[in-house]
């Protein structure tokens, strides 16, 4: 497994290094601490770019030294560029399986006006992404975790389940499975515009029952996979009419989850702007670390993702 750590001088970024030391990792996992010197800040000022590069090198070297002292195979690198594009590009070049980066906690207005490196990376990364938030209690040793795993029974959710099952977790770790099956509630249909067609009660009942069956199957499959991996599993079954992101965030808060894991349907650029994303909403509104699992891209087009970044800015 190859894990890319996006590092800068912020507190949220330093939480990424702490997070690594609190986890257990598969044997042979390799890490790379990467700092991107943001050219937006220093354009036309070569002497300041050089100073920023030296500062970035000191940051990643310090991070790598800390992880090496824990026995982790770690390298480091500094690149010039624009972080919202450069992190994903480097992840593809390095063939990363996971990108870990901190969330600075931008509010809605800030994200809308300025964009966010974490948001852009989450949208356009060629692999899975973990948005790290500092834990309430910090420790340098692995600790038992509460993992909330959201599933809707889809292929991307199945991959998230398998990812949790395959990773080694500290002793005492608990996994809670929550369903997040999207369904337009009957009330919403009744309030729809007069231009919308009439939905017969029989059809709504059929849709409801089908959603309940899918929710039950998603829970069963996830629980079976996780228990076979030796994990302690509990279940929270929400009504299928619940709005997925609200169900996930509410359960994570009530249960005191340390992390949320869910799959990404892989929408990019304008699709995501128009349709929105459950994984993105959860990642940026949760009070804990969030893992968004997605398959690695076979190819990564810089031009395509630059357009996506412009659309999301």
C-alpha positions in Angstrom: 0.0 0.0 0.0 1.3 3.5 -0.9 0.1 6.5 1.1 0.7 10.1 0.0 0.7 12.6 2.9 0.0 16.2 1.8 2.0 18.3 4.3 2.2 22.1 5.0 2.8 24.2 8.1 -0.9 24.2 9.2 -2.1 22.5 12.4 -4.6 20.5 10.3 -1.7 19.2 8.2 0.3 18.2 11.2 -2.7 16.2 12.4 -2.1 13.9 9.3 1.2 12.8 10.7 -0.3 12.1 14.1 -3.1 10.1 12.4 -0.6 7.9 10.7 1.1 7.0 14.1 -2.4 6.2 15.6 -3.1 3.6 13.0 -1.9 0.1 12.2 -1.0 -0.4 8.6 -0.6 -3.4 6.3 2.9 -4.8 6.2 5.0 -3.2 3.5 3.0 0.1 3.5 5.1 3.0 2.1 4.6 6.7 2.8 5.6 9.9 1.0 5.4 13.3 2.7 4.8 15.9 0.0 4.8 19.6 0.2 3.6 21.7 -2.7 5.1 25.3 -2.8 2.0 27.3 -3.9 3.1 29.4 -6.9 0.0 31.6 -6.5 1.7 33.1 -3.4 5.2 33.7 -4.9 4.6 34.2 -8.7 7.4 36.5 -10.0 9.4 36.4 -6.8 12.1 33.7 -7.4 14.0 34.5 -4.2 10.9 33.9 -2.1 10.1 30.7 -4.0 13.5 29.4 -3.1 12.9 30.3 0.6 9.5 28.6 0.5 11.0 25.5 -1.1 13.6 25.3 1.7 10.9 25.7 4.3 8.8 23.0 2.6 11.8 20.7 2.5 12.3 21.2 6.2 8.6 20.3 6.9 8.6 17.1 4.9 12.0 16.0 6.2 10.8 16.5 9.8 7.6 14.5 9.0 9.6 11.7 7.4 12.0 11.6 10.3 9.2 11.2 12.8 7.6 8.4 10.8 10.9 6.6 10.2 11.5 6.7 13.9 8.3 4.6 14.2 9.6 2.1 11.7 7.6 3.4 8.7 9.2 3.2 5.2 8.9 7.0 4.3 10.3 9.2 1.6 9.7 12.9 1.0 9.5 15.4 -1.8 8.8 19.1 -2.6 7.2 20.3 -5.8 6.3 23.7 -7.2 2.8 24.2 -8.5 -0.8 24.7 -7.5 -1.8 22.4 -4.6 -5.4 21.8 -5.8 -4.0 20.2 -9.0 -0.5 19.1 -8.0 -1.4 16.7 -5.2 -3.6 14.6 -7.5 -1.0 14.7 -10.3 1.8 13.6 -7.9 -0.5 10.8 -6.5 -0.9 9.5 -10.0 2.8 9.7 -10.8 3.7 8.0 -7.5 0.9 5.4 -8.0 -0.6 6.2 -4.6 -3.4 4.1 -3.2 -4.5 6.7 -0.7 -4.0 10.5 -0.2 -4.2 11.8 3.4 -4.6 15.5 3.9 -6.0 17.8 6.6 -9.1 19.9 6.5 -8.8 23.5 7.5 -12.5 23.7 8.3 -13.5 26.3 5.7 -17.0 27.5 6.1 -19.5 27.4 3.2 -18.8 31.0 2.1 -15.1 30.5 2.1 -15.3 27.3 0.1 -17.6 28.9 -2.5 -15.5 32.0 -3.0 -12.0 30.6 -2.7 -12.2 26.8 -3.2 -10.3 24.4 -1.0 -7.3 22.2 -1.7 -8.9 19.4 0.3 -12.2 19.8 -1.7 -10.5 19.9 -5.0 -8.3 16.9 -4.2 -11.3 14.9 -3.0 -13.2 15.6 -6.2 -10.4 14.9 -8.7 -8.0 12.5 -7.0 -7.0 9.3 -8.9 -7.3 7.2 -5.8 -9.0 7.1 -2.3 -8.8 10.2 -0.2 -8.8 10.6 3.6 -9.7 14.0 5.1 -8.1 14.1 8.5 -9.4 16.0 11.5 -7.4 16.1 14.7 -8.7 13.7 17.3 -9.9 15.0 20.7 -7.3 13.0 22.5 -3.9 12.6 20.9 -1.5 9.7 21.4 1.5 8.5 19.5 0.3 4.8 19.7 -2.4 3.0 17.9 -5.8 3.1 19.7 -9.1 1.4 19.3 -11.5 3.2 17.0 -15.1 3.7 16.3 -15.6 3.4 12.5 -18.9 4.3 10.9 -19.3 2.5 7.6 -22.0 3.8 5.3 -23.3 1.6 2.6 -26.1 1.7 0.0 -25.3 -1.8 -1.5 -23.7 -0.3 -4.6 -20.4 -1.4 -6.1 -18.5 1.6 -4.7 -20.0 0.9 -1.2 -18.9 -2.8 -1.5 -15.4 -1.6 -2.2 -15.5 0.6 1.0 -16.6 -2.4 3.0 -13.9 -4.5 1.6 -11.3 -1.8 2.3 -12.3 -1.7 6.0 -12.2 -5.5 6.1 -8.8 -5.7 4.6 -7.0 -3.1 6.7 -5.5 -4.0 10.1 -7.2 -2.1 13.0 -6.1 -1.7 16.6 -7.5 -4.2 19.1 -11.0 -3.2 20.3 -11.9 -1.3 17.2 -15.7 -1.3 16.5 -17.5 -0.9 13.2 -21.0 0.4 12.9 -22.8 -0.1 9.6 -25.4 2.4 8.5 -27.6 2.2 5.5 -27.7 5.2 3.2 -30.2 4.2 0.4 -31.4 7.2 -1.5 -35.2 7.4 -1.9 -37.4 10.3 -2.7 -39.9 10.4 0.2 -43.6 10.3 -0.7 -44.1 13.7 1.0 -41.6 15.3 -1.4 -43.4 13.8 -4.4 -46.8 15.1 -3.1 -45.3 18.6 -2.9 -43.8 18.5 -6.4 -44.9 20.9 -9.0 -48.2 20.5 -10.9 -46.1 19.7 -14.0 -44.9 16.5 -12.5 -46.8 13.3 -13.2 -49.1 11.7 -10.6 -47.5 8.8 -8.7 -50.0 6.1 -7.8 -49.8 4.8 -4.2 -49.1 1.3 -5.4 -46.0 2.5 -7.3 -44.7 4.4 -4.2 -45.3 1.3 -2.0 -43.3 -0.8 -4.5 -40.4 1.7 -4.5 -40.5 1.8 -0.7 -40.4 -2.0 -0.4 -37.6 -2.3 -2.9 -35.6 0.3 -1.0 -36.1 -1.6 2.2 -34.9 -4.8 0.6 -31.8 -3.2 -0.8 -31.1 -1.6 2.6 -31.4 -5.0 4.3 -29.2 -6.7 1.7 -26.6 -4.0 2.0 -26.4 -4.4 5.8 -26.3 -8.2 5.6 -23.5 -8.2 3.0 -21.4 -5.6 4.9 -21.8 -7.3 8.2 -20.9 -10.7 6.8 -17.7 -9.4 5.2 -16.6 -7.4 8.3 -17.3 -10.2 10.8 -15.4 -12.7 8.6 -12.5 -10.3 8.9 -12.7 -10.6 12.7 -14.2 -7.1 13.3 -16.7 -6.2 16.0 -19.8 -5.1 14.1 -23.1 -3.3 15.1 -25.8 -2.0 12.8 -27.9 1.1 12.6 -30.7 0.7 10.2 -32.3 4.0 9.0 -35.6 4.3 7.1 -34.7 4.2 3.4 -36.4 7.6 2.9 -33.8 9.3 5.1 -31.5 11.7 3.2 -28.2 9.8 3.1 -25.8 12.6 4.1 -28.0 13.6 7.0 -28.4 10.0 8.2 -24.6 9.4 8.1 -23.6 12.7 9.8 -26.3 12.3 12.5 -25.3 8.8 13.4 -21.6 9.6 13.4 -22.3 12.4 15.8 -24.6 10.4 18.1 -22.3 7.4 18.2 -19.1 9.4 18.6 -17.4 8.0 15.6 -13.7 8.5 15.1 -13.9 8.1 11.4 -16.5 7.7 8.6 -15.8 5.4 5.7 -17.9 5.5 2.5 -17.6 4.9 -1.2 -17.5 7.5 -4.0 -19.6 7.1 -7.1 -16.7 8.8 -8.9 -18.5 11.8 -10.4 -16.1 14.6 -11.4 -16.3 18.2 -12.6 -19.6 19.6 -13.7 -21.5 16.4 -12.8 -20.5 16.9 -9.2 -21.4 20.7 -9.3 -24.8 20.0 -10.7 -25.8 16.8 -8.8 -23.8 17.2 -5.6 -22.1 14.3 -3.8 -23.0 12.5 -0.6 -19.3 11.6 0.0 -18.2 15.2 -0.5 -20.9 16.6 1.8 -20.0 14.1 4.5 -16.3 14.8 4.2 -16.7 18.5 4.7 -19.4 18.5 7.4 -18.3 15.7 9.6 -16.6 16.3 13.0 -14.3 13.4 12.5 -11.9 12.0 9.9 -13.5 10.8 6.7 -12.3 8.1 4.2 -13.7 8.3 0.7 -12.9 5.1 -1.0 -12.6 5.0 -4.8 -10.9 2.7 -7.4 -7.5 3.9 -8.7 -7.7 5.6 -12.1 -5.8 3.9 -14.9 -5.1 7.2 -16.5 -5.1 10.8 -15.1 -5.7 13.8 -17.4 -4.3 17.0 -16.0 -6.3 19.1 -18.5 -9.5 17.3 -17.6 -9.0 17.8 -13.9 -8.0 21.5 -14.4 -11.4 22.1 -16.0 -13.0 20.3 -13.1 -11.1 22.5 -10.6 -12.3 25.6 -12.4 -15.9 24.4 -12.3 -15.6 23.8 -8.5 -13.9 27.0 -7.6 
